[in-house]
Amino acid sequence: RIFVHKMEISRIKYLINSYLRTRMDKIQNNFLYYIKNRTPDNPNRLSAQESTFLDDYTECVGDLFSSLCLDHLPGTSDWTNKKVPQPNLQTAVFVKCMENVHGLEIRDPSNRGRDDTVDLASGDSYMLQYSNIAHLIDGGSVKLE
């Protein structure tokens, strides 16, 4: 019985660590996007620890770029002012509905006329495209799981 409890604790630790690694990976892959879109009137969904990680990672990457390349090129270049790739907003995410949502438009990304309108029930979980529900996350009607 003790072995089963230890195994369950190990499994939970693994899941939490896997989730955190995935979050850190997303921050690292899209760090310029998060830095550029972080303003006082547009808070992001990063925790305080993730924001600190983002700042530290940006500083480390900037130092690396400067020491390896930018300091050796003539002129000055601000590498953060370049076009920034955005995260994939068409990806599917799991959300939990916090309140009833009526008439949510689900757009067909291939434009083949398969658009749909659905109702979301409070307390239920759904898997939807992020682009279709981003406004509901901002409004607090649904939350990411």
C-alpha positions as CSV (number, residue, x, y, z in Angstrom):
1,R,0.0,0.0,0.0
2,I,2.9,2.4,0.8
3,F,4.4,1.5,-2.6
4,V,1.2,2.5,-4.4
5,H,1.2,5.9,-2.6
6,K,4.8,6.6,-3.4
7,M,4.2,5.7,-7.0
8,E,1.1,8.0,-7.1
9,I,3.2,10.9,-5.6
10,S,5.9,10.2,-8.2
11,R,3.3,10.3,-11.0
12,I,1.9,13.6,-9.8
13,K,5.3,15.1,-9.5
14,Y,6.1,14.0,-13.1
15,L,2.8,15.5,-14.4
16,I,3.5,18.8,-12.7
17,N,7.1,18.9,-13.9
18,S,5.9,18.1,-17.4
19,Y,3.4,20.9,-17.3
20,L,6.0,23.4,-16.1
21,R,8.5,22.3,-18.7
22,T,5.8,22.8,-21.4
23,R,5.0,26.3,-20.1
24,M,8.7,27.2,-20.0
25,D,9.2,25.8,-23.6
26,K,6.3,28.0,-24.9
27,I,7.8,31.1,-23.2
28,Q,11.2,30.4,-24.7
29,N,9.8,29.8,-28.2
30,N,7.7,33.0,-28.1
31,F,9.6,35.2,-25.8
32,L,9.8,38.2,-28.1
33,Y,6.0,38.1,-28.7
34,Y,5.3,38.1,-24.9
35,I,7.8,41.0,-24.4
36,K,6.3,43.1,-27.1
37,N,2.7,42.5,-26.0
38,R,3.3,43.2,-22.3
39,T,1.9,46.6,-21.5
40,P,0.3,47.9,-18.3
41,D,-3.1,48.1,-20.0
42,N,-2.7,44.6,-21.6
43,P,-1.6,42.2,-18.9
44,N,-0.5,38.8,-20.0
45,R,-1.5,35.5,-18.5
46,L,1.9,34.7,-17.1
47,S,2.4,34.2,-13.4
48,A,4.9,36.3,-11.4
49,Q,7.5,33.5,-11.6
50,E,6.9,33.1,-15.4
51,S,7.3,36.9,-15.9
52,T,10.6,36.8,-14.0
53,F,11.7,33.9,-16.1
54,L,10.7,35.8,-19.3
55,D,12.7,38.8,-18.2
56,D,15.8,36.8,-17.3
57,Y,15.6,34.7,-20.5
58,T,15.3,37.8,-22.6
59,E,18.3,39.4,-20.9
60,C,20.3,36.2,-21.4
61,V,19.4,35.9,-25.1
62,G,20.2,39.6,-25.6
63,D,23.6,39.2,-24.0
64,L,24.3,36.1,-26.1
65,F,23.3,37.9,-29.4
66,S,25.4,40.9,-28.4
67,S,28.6,38.9,-27.4
68,L,28.5,36.5,-30.4
69,C,27.4,38.7,-33.2
70,L,25.9,42.2,-32.7
71,D,29.0,43.7,-31.0
72,H,31.1,42.6,-34.0
73,L,28.9,44.2,-36.7
74,P,29.3,47.8,-37.8
75,G,26.5,50.1,-36.7
76,T,23.9,49.5,-34.1
77,S,21.1,47.1,-34.3
78,D,18.2,46.5,-31.9
79,W,17.4,42.8,-32.4
80,T,14.1,43.2,-30.4
81,N,12.6,45.5,-33.1
82,K,12.4,42.8,-35.7
83,K,9.2,41.1,-36.9
84,V,8.2,38.7,-34.2
85,P,6.6,35.3,-34.9
86,Q,3.3,34.8,-33.1
87,P,2.2,31.7,-31.2
88,N,-0.1,29.4,-33.1
89,L,-3.6,30.9,-32.3
90,Q,-5.3,28.1,-34.3
91,T,-4.2,25.4,-31.9
92,A,-6.8,23.5,-29.8
93,V,-6.9,24.2,-26.1
94,F,-8.9,22.7,-23.2
95,V,-11.2,25.2,-21.5
96,K,-13.6,25.0,-18.6
97,C,-16.7,27.1,-18.9
98,M,-17.2,29.3,-15.8
99,E,-20.6,30.6,-16.9
100,N,-23.1,29.8,-19.7
101,V,-22.2,31.1,-23.1
102,H,-24.8,31.3,-25.7
103,G,-24.2,31.6,-29.5
104,L,-20.4,31.2,-29.6
105,E,-19.3,31.3,-33.2
106,I,-16.9,28.6,-34.3
107,R,-15.3,29.7,-37.5
108,D,-14.0,27.2,-40.1
109,P,-10.3,28.1,-40.7
110,S,-10.4,26.5,-44.2
111,N,-13.4,28.8,-45.2
112,R,-15.4,25.9,-46.6
113,G,-18.7,27.1,-45.1
114,R,-18.6,24.8,-42.1
115,D,-19.0,27.6,-39.5
116,D,-21.1,26.7,-36.5
117,T,-22.7,28.3,-33.5
118,V,-22.6,26.5,-30.2
119,D,-23.7,27.0,-26.6
120,L,-21.3,26.3,-23.7
121,A,-22.7,25.1,-20.4
122,S,-21.3,26.3,-17.1
123,G,-19.0,23.8,-15.4
124,D,-18.4,21.8,-18.6
125,S,-15.0,21.3,-20.3
126,Y,-14.4,21.7,-24.0
127,M,-11.6,21.4,-26.5
128,L,-11.8,24.4,-28.9
129,Q,-9.6,26.5,-31.1
130,Y,-7.9,29.2,-29.1
131,S,-8.8,31.9,-31.8
132,N,-12.5,31.2,-31.3
133,I,-12.5,31.6,-27.5
134,A,-9.7,34.2,-26.8
135,H,-12.3,36.9,-26.2
136,L,-14.1,34.6,-23.6
137,I,-10.8,34.0,-21.8
138,D,-10.2,37.7,-21.6
139,G,-13.7,38.2,-20.3
140,G,-13.5,35.4,-17.7
141,S,-16.3,33.4,-19.1
142,V,-14.0,30.4,-19.7
143,K,-10.6,29.5,-18.3
144,L,-7.8,27.4,-19.7
145,E,-7.3,24.0,-18.2
